[in-house]
């Protein structure tokens, strides 16, 4: 992975991700925010009770493509680890809430999607 990609991942921001539809098998691309917290890449979303399609797709098939698009452009093969443990969710989402200037961490712990992203070896 080159330094430009490492720098972009370290900053966090807006990316696209392409997952594989769990029913259709077709690629599904969305725009979403990501965060770098203590050197780890996370994707989360705003709290809502309904399950997100992208999260259900990753539950079915954790491999996806992370598309850097602001400044540095790269399509990075990645995998997702869905974070369900409440203690880990609270720890990560406290930082996400701070990044978003939110004060409803407990609501986020209950209703926000959260994954840890692993960029595959050889990406970029």
Buried (B, 14 or more C-beta within 10 A) or exposed (E): BEEBBEEBBEEBBEBBBBBBBBEEEEEBEBEBBBBBBEEEBBBBBEBEEEEBBBBBBBBEBBEBBBBBBEEBEBBBBBBBEEBEEEEEBBBBBEBBBEEBEBEBBEBBBEBBBBBBBBBBEEBB
